[in-house]
Amino acid sequence: MNTESIPRHSVVVVGGGQAGLSVSYFLREQGTDHAIFEKHRAMHTWRTQRWDNFCLVTPNWQCALPGHPYAGDDPHGFMKKDQITDYLDGFRAKLAPPIHEGVAVQSIRQEGDLFRVRSSQGECLAEQVVVASGGYHQPIVPRLAERLPASITQIHSADYKNAAQLPPGKVLVVGSGQSGAQIAEDLHLAGREVVLAIGEAPRCARFYRGRDVVDWLADMGYYRMSVDQHPLREGVRDNTNHYVTGRDGGRDIDLRRFALEGMELYGQLDALEGDTLRFRPTLAASLDSADRTYNGINAAIDKYIAEQGIEAGEPSIYEPLWAPAAEREALPLADSGIGSVVWCIGFAPDFRWLDAPVFNGQGHPVHERGVTQVPGLYFIGLPWLHTWGSGRFSGVAADAAHVADRIARRREALHPELIAAREAEASPA
């Protein structure tokens, strides 16, 4: 097949978020030509899939994109939505990446030593491809949602903006991970009646013994731990994030306190039978498990403080403020007063456009620090790609540098003349 007339790039990067632009930063340092294809606008997810009161749950000092560390006056604060987009816009402006916005990649397949990339802009060829589109593509909504009464408004967490967006009545929030817990809090603070179906998400303290827990864990080396060093190994990628918030300067999210203040808590949503929602009897166990994780993290900090001889505030153990008198397993909708549901049960990956033998049975790519078994194909920006920070502002730079280094090695293998040119340039005249 004649490919001479098709545009060619050394590297194509799919996705114009912080991960894709971080790779671009290092490719530009190398002098490697590349193109970034973004089907929306750069940093699209941060602009559209965040609610109005959204803020970081990690302190600002952890914002460390390559060549663009946080430079504000509140390193231990938590940037709000508009401040985050300003930070990201500053990164893009500083980088001036070769990004093509509004260009959707429709398919990629390998053809010999090249990849054929089909997009809404046409076709091109690439020697190497970096998939930086993340792993959160398809909002998960259970099939039972199809059978809920038409009178109940349903949205996914990706579309939630604020309490006023929802009609009058109670709001059923399904899921208690970071988004679910924070959206439940947002609605609760706005004076809405909330029914929360909680899952197995763990929680942690915001501050402990005088410091942010993130600061302690950073000193303890947790964020440097690689996936192959973690006790769960690759299983850690399936873990639900701990719920906590940076709102109003940062605080714990305590679902038991919410219950004392009127929030209705249930276990995991299980089924819809006629007009009745059915829940698993898991509420007490889920609350207890979250508290064990909370106290376990604090105990690890206590041990570190003692071993290092650090002067710090007094240790403490969280004692439950409230416990369910009994498990409530049924909720008849007709009598519930529920007018809306917010689904906060995550996203599923969708890489159907990528024709490559690199996916497991759950549709997740198999890789080693972003490097797949297909030469020249890489992933970046996924949770625990290498460390806890891989999918966050704190760790993506190290992953991007690693992927860019592997790209450079393969590029030299494909083009030995590059090595000769570099050696000639380095030789004394």
C-alpha positions in Angstrom: 0.0 0.0 0.0 1.4 3.4 -1.0 1.8 5.6 2.1 4.0 8.3 0.7 1.2 10.9 0.5 0.0 10.3 4.0 1.3 12.8 6.7 3.8 11.1 9.1 4.8 11.9 12.6 7.4 10.3 14.8 4.9 10.2 17.6 1.1 10.7 17.9 -0.3 11.4 21.3 -4.0 10.7 21.9 -5.4 13.0 24.5 -4.7 16.6 25.5 -5.0 16.5 29.2 -2.2 16.9 31.7 -0.8 13.4 30.8 -0.6 14.0 27.1 0.9 17.5 27.5 3.4 16.2 30.0 4.7 13.7 27.4 4.8 16.5 24.9 7.0 18.5 27.3 9.7 15.8 27.3 9.3 15.0 23.5 9.9 18.7 22.8 13.0 18.6 25.0 14.3 15.7 22.9 13.5 17.5 19.7 11.1 14.7 18.7 8.3 15.8 16.3 4.9 14.8 17.4 1.2 15.7 17.2 -1.4 15.7 19.9 -5.0 14.8 19.0 -7.7 16.0 21.4 -11.3 15.4 20.5 -12.6 18.3 22.6 -10.5 21.1 24.1 -7.3 20.7 26.0 -8.0 19.7 29.7 -11.6 19.1 28.7 -12.4 16.8 31.6 -11.3 19.4 34.2 -13.6 22.0 32.6 -16.7 19.9 32.1 -16.8 16.9 34.5 -16.4 18.8 37.7 -19.1 20.3 39.9 -19.2 24.0 40.8 -17.7 23.6 44.3 -15.1 21.0 43.2 -11.6 21.4 44.7 -8.5 19.3 44.9 -8.3 16.7 47.7 -4.5 16.8 47.6 -2.6 20.0 48.7 -1.5 22.4 46.1 2.2 21.6 46.6 1.6 18.3 44.9 0.8 20.1 41.7 4.1 19.4 39.9 3.6 19.1 36.2 6.9 19.2 34.3 8.4 22.6 34.3 5.3 24.0 35.9 5.2 23.5 39.7 2.6 25.2 41.8 3.7 28.8 42.3 0.8 30.3 44.4 0.8 31.6 47.9 -1.1 28.7 49.5 0.9 25.5 49.0 -1.0 23.6 51.7 -4.4 24.8 50.4 -6.7 23.1 47.9 -7.3 24.8 44.5 -10.9 25.3 43.5 -12.2 24.4 40.0 -11.4 27.7 38.3 -7.9 27.9 39.9 -7.2 24.4 38.7 -8.1 25.3 35.1 -6.0 28.5 35.4 -3.1 26.3 36.5 -3.5 24.0 33.6 -4.0 26.8 31.1 -0.7 28.2 32.4 1.0 24.9 31.7 -0.4 24.8 28.1 0.6 28.4 27.5 4.2 27.8 28.7 4.5 24.6 26.6 2.8 25.7 23.4 2.2 22.1 22.4 1.5 20.9 18.9 -2.1 20.1 19.7 -5.0 19.6 17.3 -8.2 20.3 19.2 -11.6 19.0 18.1 -10.0 16.1 16.4 -11.3 12.7 17.4 -9.2 9.6 16.9 -11.4 7.0 15.3 -9.0 4.1 14.9 -5.4 3.1 15.3 -3.9 -0.1 14.0 -0.4 -1.3 13.4 0.9 -1.7 9.9 4.5 -3.1 9.9 6.7 -0.7 11.8 4.1 2.1 11.6 0.7 2.9 13.1 -2.1 4.1 10.9 -4.1 6.7 12.7 -7.6 7.6 11.4 -9.2 10.6 12.8 -12.0 13.1 12.1 -9.2 15.2 10.4 -8.1 12.4 8.1 -5.3 9.9 8.2 -1.7 10.0 9.3 1.1 7.6 10.1 3.1 7.4 13.3 6.2 5.5 14.3 5.0 5.5 17.9 1.8 6.2 19.7 1.1 7.4 23.3 -2.4 6.8 24.6 -3.1 9.6 27.1 -6.9 9.6 27.1 -7.1 8.2 30.6 -9.2 5.3 31.7 -12.5 7.0 32.6 -14.5 7.0 29.4 -18.0 5.5 29.8 -20.0 6.6 32.8 -21.3 3.5 34.6 -25.1 3.4 35.2 -26.7 0.1 36.2 -29.5 -1.4 34.1 -32.0 -0.9 36.8 -31.9 2.8 36.0 -33.9 2.0 32.9 -36.8 0.9 35.1 -36.9 3.9 37.5 -40.1 6.1 37.2 -39.8 8.8 34.5 -40.7 11.3 37.2 -37.2 10.8 38.8 -34.4 12.8 37.3 -31.2 10.8 36.8 -27.7 12.1 36.2 -24.2 10.7 36.4 -21.5 12.4 38.6 -19.8 13.5 35.4 -22.8 15.8 34.8 -23.5 17.0 38.3 -22.9 20.8 38.8 -24.8 21.9 41.9 -27.9 21.3 44.0 -30.0 23.8 42.1 -29.6 21.6 39.0 -31.9 18.9 40.5 -35.7 19.1 41.0 -37.3 19.4 44.4 -37.3 16.3 46.6 -34.8 14.1 48.2 -31.7 13.1 46.2 -30.5 9.5 46.1 -26.7 9.5 45.7 -25.4 6.0 44.8 -21.8 5.4 45.6 -19.5 6.8 48.3 -16.1 7.1 46.6 -14.4 10.5 46.3 -17.1 11.9 44.0 -20.1 10.3 45.7 -19.0 11.4 49.2 -18.2 14.9 48.1 -21.4 15.3 46.0 -23.4 14.0 49.0 -21.7 16.6 51.1 -22.3 19.4 48.5 -26.0 18.6 48.5 -26.2 18.3 52.3 -24.5 21.7 52.8 -27.0 23.2 50.3 -29.8 22.0 52.5 -31.0 19.2 50.4 -32.3 15.9 51.9 -29.9 13.2 50.9 -30.2 9.4 50.8 -26.8 7.9 50.3 -26.1 4.3 49.3 -22.6 3.7 50.4 -20.1 1.2 48.9 -16.8 -0.1 50.1 -14.7 3.0 49.8 -12.2 3.7 52.5 -11.6 7.0 54.2 -8.7 8.9 55.7 -8.2 11.9 57.9 -7.5 15.3 56.4 -5.2 16.4 59.2 -3.6 14.4 61.9 -1.2 15.3 64.7 -0.8 18.8 63.4 -0.2 18.2 59.7 -2.1 17.2 56.5 -2.1 13.4 56.2 -0.7 13.8 52.7 2.4 15.6 54.1 3.0 12.7 56.5 2.6 10.0 53.8 4.9 11.9 51.5 7.6 12.0 54.2 7.0 8.3 54.8 7.7 7.5 51.2 4.2 6.2 50.3 4.0 8.2 47.1 7.3 6.9 45.9 6.1 3.3 46.2 5.8 1.6 42.8 3.0 -0.7 41.9 5.3 -3.7 42.0 6.3 -2.8 45.6 2.7 -2.4 46.8 1.4 -5.4 48.8 -1.6 -5.7 46.3 0.7 -5.4 43.3 -1.4 -4.6 40.2 -4.6 -5.2 42.2 -4.1 -1.8 43.8 -5.3 -0.3 40.4 -8.8 -1.5 41.2 -8.9 0.1 44.6 -11.4 2.8 45.3 -9.9 6.1 46.4 -10.2 7.2 50.0 -12.9 9.9 50.6 -11.8 13.2 52.1 -12.2 16.8 51.0 -10.2 19.9 50.5 -13.3 22.1 50.8 -13.2 25.1 53.0 -9.6 24.6 53.8 -9.9 20.8 54.1 -11.6 18.4 56.5 -12.7 14.8 57.1 -15.8 13.5 55.4 -17.6 11.6 58.2 -20.7 9.8 56.9 -21.7 9.0 60.5 -21.8 12.7 61.3 -24.0 13.3 58.2 -26.3 10.6 59.5 -26.6 12.5 62.8 -27.5 15.6 60.8 -30.3 13.9 58.9 -28.7 12.2 55.9 -30.2 8.7 55.3 -27.6 6.0 54.9 -28.1 2.6 53.3 -25.8 -0.2 52.2 -25.0 -1.0 48.6 -27.9 -0.6 46.1 -28.7 -4.1 44.8 -31.9 -4.2 42.8 -35.2 -2.7 41.9 -38.2 -4.9 42.6 -41.4 -3.3 41.3 -41.5 0.1 43.0 -39.0 -0.9 45.8 -35.3 -0.3 45.8 -33.4 -3.1 47.5 -30.1 -2.6 49.4 -27.6 -5.1 50.7 -27.2 -5.2 54.5 -23.7 -3.8 54.3 -24.0 -0.4 55.8 -22.5 -1.2 59.3 -19.7 -3.3 57.8 -18.8 -0.6 55.3 -18.7 2.2 57.9 -16.6 0.0 60.2 -14.2 -0.9 57.4 -13.8 2.8 56.4 -13.0 3.7 60.0 -10.5 0.8 60.3 -8.6 2.2 57.3 -8.8 5.7 58.8 -7.4 4.6 62.1 -4.9 2.3 60.4 -3.4 5.1 58.4 -3.1 7.2 61.5 -1.5 4.3 63.4 1.1 4.1 60.6 1.8 7.8 61.1 2.1 7.3 64.8 4.7 4.6 64.3 6.7 6.8 61.9 6.6 9.7 64.3 7.9 7.5 67.1 10.6 5.9 65.0 11.8 9.3 63.8 11.6 11.0 67.2 9.4 13.8 65.8 7.6 16.2 68.1 3.9 16.3 67.0 0.4 16.7 68.3 -1.2 14.0 70.5 -2.3 10.7 68.8 -5.9 9.8 68.7 -8.3 7.1 67.6 -11.5 7.8 65.8 -14.6 6.6 67.8 -17.9 6.2 65.9 -20.3 9.1 66.4 -23.2 7.1 65.2 -24.1 3.5 64.2 -27.2 2.2 62.4 -29.7 0.6 64.7 -30.6 -1.9 62.0 -29.9 -2.5 58.3 -32.5 -1.0 56.0 -32.8 -3.2 53.0 -35.9 -1.8 51.3 -37.0 1.6 50.2 -40.4 2.0 48.4 -40.0 4.8 45.9 -43.6 5.9 46.1 -43.2 6.9 49.8 -39.6 8.0 49.7 -39.9 11.6 48.4 -36.9 10.9 46.1 -37.0 13.2 43.1 -33.6 12.6 41.6 -30.7 10.1 41.5 -27.0 10.9 41.1 -25.0 7.9 40.0 -21.5 8.0 41.4 -20.3 4.5 40.7 -17.4 5.3 38.3 -16.5 4.9 34.7 -15.5 2.0 32.4 -12.6 2.1 29.9 -13.4 2.2 26.2 -10.4 1.6 24.0 -12.4 0.0 21.1 -10.8 2.4 18.7 -7.3 0.9 19.4 -6.6 -2.3 17.5 -3.8 -3.8 19.5 -3.4 -7.1 21.6 -2.7 -5.3 24.8 -5.9 -5.5 26.8 -7.1 -7.8 29.6 -10.5 -9.3 30.1 -11.8 -6.1 31.8 -10.7 -3.9 28.9 -7.7 -2.4 30.7 -4.3 -2.2 29.0 -1.5 -4.5 30.2 1.7 -2.6 30.5 4.9 -2.1 32.5 5.0 1.5 33.6 3.1 2.5 30.5 5.2 0.4 28.1 3.1 -2.3 26.3 4.3 -5.5 24.6 3.6 -3.9 21.2 6.8 -2.0 20.3 6.1 1.7 20.0 2.7 1.7 21.9 2.5 3.3 25.3 -0.1 4.4 27.9 0.1 7.3 30.4 -2.2 9.0 32.9 -3.8 5.8 34.3 -4.3 5.2 38.0 -1.2 3.5 39.5 0.5 3.3 36.1 3.6 3.2 38.3 2.9 5.0 41.6 0.0 6.5 43.5 0.6 9.8 41.7 0.6 8.4 38.2 -3.0 9.6 37.5 -2.5 12.9 39.4 -0.6 16.1 39.0 2.1 14.9 41.4 3.4 11.8 39.6 2.6 12.2 35.9 5.9 14.0 35.2 8.0 11.1 36.2 5.9 8.7 34.1 6.0 11.0 31.1 9.8 11.3 31.4 10.0 7.5 31.4 7.8 7.0 28.4 9.6 9.7 26.5 12.9 8.0 27.2 11.6 4.7 25.8 10.3 6.6 22.8 13.8 8.0 22.3 15.4 4.6 22.5 13.0 3.1 19.9 13.4 6.1 17.7 17.2 5.6 17.6 16.7 1.9 16.9 14.6 2.8 13.9 16.9 5.6 12.8 20.6 4.7 13.6 21.6 7.9 11.8 20.3 9.9 14.7 22.9 8.3 17.0 25.7 9.1 14.4 24.5 12.7 14.1 24.4 13.2 17.8 27.9 11.7 18.3 29.3 13.9 15.5 27.7 16.9 17.1 29.4 16.0 20.5 32.8 15.3 19.0 35.4 18.1 19.2 36.0 20.0 16.0 
